[in-house]
Amino acid sequence: MMTLQARELCKPFKHHRDVLRSYNRNSPRAKARILILAMLADGQLAEPELDFLTRPNTLSRLGIDREDMIQVFYDFCEDAAQLPVDRRDCLLTENVLDQLFQEIHNPSERQALLRLIFDVIRSDGQLAANESSLFWYAVESWKFSPADTQHALHRQ
């Protein structure tokens, strides 16, 4: 189980749910949400992570424009606020993570997204435990072999 520190974003609700809104398979929004999760995995949104989104081709590699990315970010925060909370951290159960990763079916989309996850979690020069856990969860969820993982990380 991972936690997503939310501080002021996640305020406890009386009725929690253990699912997030669903997106179409391989959709730009489904891919964007996973990248957003990677950006927030360490519990804070660092400036280099935001700068990563403005790099040439980052959003186009997801197939999404800036406005849709902002909407997905907002929707993710809204959904995360309804997840169970432990010490002000939103709990991302295996059920929630599986839901997110199962929305990406296309092998080439998975490889491209794994590369983006890798790039964004190291964009601030630090690798937090939750960021590393999320990366390896993606590798395991998508059943990447070591060769698949290496290939994904060498993609541009």
C-alpha positions as a Markdown table, in Angstrom:
| # | Residue | x | y | z |
|---|---|---|---|---|
| 1 | Met | 0.0 | 0.0 | 0.0 |
| 2 | Met | 1.3 | 3.5 | -0.9 |
| 3 | Thr | 0.3 | 6.7 | 0.7 |
| 4 | Leu | -0.1 | 10.0 | -1.0 |
| 5 | Gln | 0.5 | 12.8 | 1.4 |
| 6 | Ala | -2.2 | 15.3 | 0.9 |
| 7 | Arg | -2.0 | 17.7 | 3.8 |
| 8 | Glu | -4.6 | 20.3 | 2.9 |
| 9 | Leu | -5.9 | 18.5 | -0.2 |
| 10 | Cys | -7.4 | 15.5 | 1.5 |
| 11 | Lys | -9.9 | 16.3 | 4.1 |
| 12 | Pro | -11.7 | 13.3 | 5.6 |
| 13 | Phe | -15.1 | 12.5 | 4.4 |
| 14 | Lys | -17.7 | 10.3 | 6.2 |
| 15 | His | -18.0 | 8.0 | 3.2 |
| 16 | His | -14.9 | 6.7 | 1.6 |
| 17 | Arg | -14.6 | 4.8 | -1.6 |
| 18 | Asp | -11.8 | 2.6 | -2.8 |
| 19 | Val | -12.0 | 3.4 | -6.5 |
| 20 | Leu | -11.4 | 6.4 | -8.7 |
| 21 | Arg | -13.3 | 7.6 | -11.7 |
| 22 | Ser | -12.6 | 5.4 | -14.7 |
| 23 | Tyr | -11.2 | 6.4 | -18.1 |
| 24 | Asn | -11.2 | 4.6 | -21.4 |
| 25 | Arg | -8.5 | 2.1 | -22.0 |
| 26 | Asn | -5.3 | 3.7 | -23.3 |
| 27 | Ser | -6.9 | 7.1 | -23.2 |
| 28 | Pro | -4.8 | 10.3 | -22.8 |
| 29 | Arg | -6.6 | 11.0 | -19.5 |
| 30 | Ala | -5.8 | 7.5 | -18.2 |
| 31 | Lys | -2.1 | 8.0 | -19.0 |
| 32 | Ala | -2.1 | 11.6 | -17.7 |
| 33 | Arg | -3.5 | 10.4 | -14.3 |
| 34 | Ile | -0.7 | 7.9 | -13.9 |
| 35 | Leu | 1.8 | 10.6 | -14.6 |
| 36 | Ile | 0.1 | 12.9 | -12.1 |
| 37 | Leu | 0.2 | 10.1 | -9.5 |
| 38 | Ala | 4.0 | 9.8 | -10.2 |
| 39 | Met | 4.4 | 13.6 | -9.7 |
| 40 | Leu | 2.6 | 13.4 | -6.4 |
| 41 | Ala | 3.9 | 10.1 | -5.1 |
| 42 | Asp | 6.4 | 11.7 | -2.7 |
| 43 | Gly | 3.7 | 13.8 | -1.2 |
| 44 | Gln | 4.7 | 17.1 | -2.7 |
| 45 | Leu | 4.6 | 18.7 | -6.1 |
| 46 | Ala | 8.0 | 20.1 | -6.8 |
| 47 | Glu | 8.7 | 22.8 | -9.3 |
| 48 | Pro | 11.0 | 20.5 | -11.5 |
| 49 | Glu | 8.0 | 18.1 | -11.8 |
| 50 | Leu | 5.8 | 20.9 | -13.1 |
| 51 | Asp | 8.6 | 22.0 | -15.4 |
| 52 | Phe | 8.7 | 18.5 | -16.7 |
| 53 | Leu | 5.2 | 19.0 | -18.1 |
| 54 | Thr | 6.4 | 22.0 | -20.1 |
| 55 | Arg | 9.2 | 20.2 | -21.8 |
| 56 | Pro | 8.8 | 19.8 | -25.5 |
| 57 | Asn | 6.6 | 16.8 | -26.4 |
| 58 | Thr | 5.7 | 15.7 | -22.8 |
| 59 | Leu | 2.0 | 16.4 | -23.1 |
| 60 | Ser | 1.9 | 15.4 | -26.8 |
| 61 | Arg | 3.5 | 12.0 | -25.8 |
| 62 | Leu | 0.5 | 11.5 | -23.6 |
| 63 | Gly | -1.8 | 12.7 | -26.3 |
| 64 | Ile | -3.3 | 15.4 | -24.1 |
| 65 | Asp | -3.3 | 19.2 | -24.1 |
| 66 | Arg | -2.6 | 21.5 | -21.2 |
| 67 | Glu | -6.3 | 22.2 | -20.4 |
| 68 | Asp | -7.2 | 18.5 | -20.3 |
| 69 | Met | -4.1 | 17.8 | -18.2 |
| 70 | Ile | -5.2 | 20.4 | -15.6 |
| 71 | Gln | -8.7 | 18.9 | -15.5 |
| 72 | Val | -7.3 | 15.4 | -15.0 |
| 73 | Phe | -5.1 | 16.8 | -12.2 |
| 74 | Tyr | -8.1 | 18.5 | -10.6 |
| 75 | Asp | -10.2 | 15.3 | -11.0 |
| 76 | Phe | -7.5 | 13.1 | -9.5 |
| 77 | Cys | -7.2 | 15.4 | -6.4 |
| 78 | Glu | -11.0 | 15.4 | -6.0 |
| 79 | Asp | -11.1 | 11.5 | -6.2 |
| 80 | Ala | -8.1 | 11.2 | -3.9 |
| 81 | Ala | -9.9 | 13.3 | -1.3 |
| 82 | Gln | -12.5 | 10.5 | -1.1 |
| 83 | Leu | -10.0 | 7.7 | -0.5 |
| 84 | Pro | -9.4 | 6.4 | 3.0 |
| 85 | Val | -7.1 | 8.6 | 5.0 |
| 86 | Asp | -4.4 | 7.6 | 7.6 |
| 87 | Arg | -2.6 | 10.4 | 9.4 |
| 88 | Arg | -3.6 | 12.9 | 6.7 |
| 89 | Asp | -2.2 | 10.7 | 3.9 |
| 90 | Cys | -4.6 | 9.4 | 1.2 |
| 91 | Leu | -4.3 | 5.6 | 1.1 |
| 92 | Leu | -3.8 | 4.2 | -2.4 |
| 93 | Thr | -4.6 | 0.5 | -2.0 |
| 94 | Glu | -3.6 | -2.2 | -4.4 |
| 95 | Asn | -7.2 | -2.1 | -5.7 |
| 96 | Val | -6.9 | 1.6 | -6.6 |
| 97 | Leu | -3.4 | 1.2 | -8.1 |
| 98 | Asp | -4.6 | -1.9 | -10.1 |
| 99 | Gln | -7.5 | 0.1 | -11.5 |
| 100 | Leu | -5.1 | 2.8 | -12.7 |
| 101 | Phe | -2.6 | 0.6 | -14.3 |
| 102 | Gln | -5.2 | -1.8 | -15.9 |
| 103 | Glu | -6.5 | 1.1 | -17.9 |
| 104 | Ile | -3.3 | 1.0 | -20.0 |
| 105 | His | -3.4 | -2.1 | -22.2 |
| 106 | Asn | -1.3 | -1.3 | -25.2 |
| 107 | Pro | 2.3 | -2.6 | -24.7 |
| 108 | Ser | 3.9 | 0.3 | -26.5 |
| 109 | Glu | 1.8 | 2.8 | -24.5 |
| 110 | Arg | 2.9 | 1.1 | -21.3 |
| 111 | Gln | 6.6 | 1.3 | -22.3 |
| 112 | Ala | 6.3 | 5.0 | -23.2 |
| 113 | Leu | 4.4 | 5.7 | -20.0 |
| 114 | Leu | 7.0 | 3.9 | -17.9 |
| 115 | Arg | 9.7 | 6.1 | -19.4 |
| 116 | Leu | 7.6 | 9.2 | -18.5 |
| 117 | Ile | 7.1 | 7.9 | -15.0 |
| 118 | Phe | 10.8 | 7.4 | -14.7 |
| 119 | Asp | 11.7 | 10.8 | -16.0 |
| 120 | Val | 9.2 | 12.7 | -13.8 |
| 121 | Ile | 10.1 | 10.9 | -10.5 |
| 122 | Arg | 13.8 | 11.8 | -11.0 |
| 123 | Ser | 13.2 | 15.3 | -12.4 |
| 124 | Asp | 13.7 | 16.9 | -9.0 |
| 125 | Gly | 17.0 | 15.1 | -8.4 |
| 126 | Gln | 15.6 | 13.0 | -5.5 |
| 127 | Leu | 14.0 | 9.6 | -5.5 |
| 128 | Ala | 11.6 | 9.1 | -2.6 |
| 129 | Ala | 10.6 | 5.6 | -1.5 |
| 130 | Asn | 7.0 | 6.1 | -2.7 |
| 131 | Glu | 8.2 | 7.2 | -6.1 |
| 132 | Ser | 10.4 | 4.1 | -6.4 |
| 133 | Ser | 7.5 | 1.9 | -5.2 |
| 134 | Leu | 5.2 | 3.4 | -7.8 |
| 135 | Phe | 7.7 | 2.8 | -10.6 |
| 136 | Trp | 8.2 | -0.9 | -9.6 |
| 137 | Tyr | 4.5 | -1.3 | -9.1 |
| 138 | Ala | 4.1 | -0.3 | -12.7 |
| 139 | Val | 6.7 | -2.7 | -13.8 |
| 140 | Glu | 5.1 | -5.6 | -11.9 |
| 141 | Ser | 1.5 | -4.6 | -12.8 |
| 142 | Trp | 2.3 | -4.5 | -16.5 |
| 143 | Lys | 4.4 | -7.7 | -16.2 |
| 144 | Phe | 7.5 | -6.2 | -17.7 |
| 145 | Ser | 10.6 | -8.4 | -18.0 |
| 146 | Pro | 14.0 | -6.9 | -17.1 |
| 147 | Ala | 14.5 | -6.6 | -20.9 |
| 148 | Asp | 11.2 | -4.8 | -21.3 |
| 149 | Thr | 12.0 | -2.4 | -18.5 |
| 150 | Gln | 15.4 | -1.7 | -19.9 |
| 151 | His | 13.9 | -1.1 | -23.4 |
| 152 | Ala | 11.4 | 1.3 | -21.9 |
| 153 | Leu | 14.0 | 3.3 | -20.1 |
| 154 | His | 16.1 | 3.7 | -23.2 |
| 155 | Arg | 13.2 | 5.0 | -25.3 |
| 156 | Gln | 13.2 | 8.7 | -26.1 |
